[in-house]
Amino acid sequence: MKALAALLLAGCAAASSAQQAACPQPADLGQLHMVGLWRVEFEGLAQGATLLLEKHPEYEGSLAGAINRNGVRGQLAGDIEDGEFTLEESADGKRISGTFLGDVVAGSCGREIRGTWQDEEDNPPRNFVMRKL
């Protein structure tokens, strides 16, 4: 019985170790970790937004994509480096209408980013939480 218990404990420890290895640290994240569908919520705003991030077609290692705020769409471009996330938003495809600056949350395996969003109107920055769907 003791041998079975030891075997089970060893298996659990190995599974836990493998799970930790599969969860990248913020500094290890790159473009491919960010590609996908995300949901962002803004502090003080009733409506959030959905983001689709993809590989940038022109700049290796960078991101491009789209943002949808209740049917109003815009374009996105940004980067992730050493766990720091930068994303620029453009409502017209020509000028920057908003900027996301954030950090990947430790222990989230690259699935949660927290930071501030600033719009073009010079309104006070708003905190945001972005989670991968």
Residue, then its C-alpha position, 0 to 999 in steps of 0.5 A: m500500500k505504501a508503495l502505491a501511495a509513493l507511486l501516486l505522489a511521484g506521479c502527481a509531482a511529475a504532472s505538477s512539474a510538467q504543468q509549470a513548465a508548460c506555463p510560460q513566464p511573462a518575460d518568455l512570451g512572444q507574438l505567438h502567445m498573443v495571437g487569438l481572440w481577447r476580451v478587454e474590460f475598462e474600469g468605469l465603462a459599462q462596455g468592453a471590447t473584443l480584440l482579434l490579434e494576429k501576426h503583423p503582415e509586415y513586421e516580424g514579431s509584432l501584432a496586428g488585428a482588430i478591435n470591436r466595441n459594440g459593433v464599432r470596429g478599429q485597427l490594432a498594431g502592437d508588440i509584446e516584449d519582456g512581459e510588457f504589452t503595447l498596443e495602438e488602436s486606430a479608428d480610421g486606419k491613419r492615426i492613433s486613437g488609443t493606446f494600451l500599455g500593460d503587463v502580463v499577469a504573473g501566473s496567468c500563462g500569458r492569458e491575462i494582461r492588466g494596464t492602462w488605456q488612453d484615448e486620443e481625447d486626453n481623457p484620464p487613462r482608464n485601467f483595463v483587464m484583458r483576458k484571452l478567450 
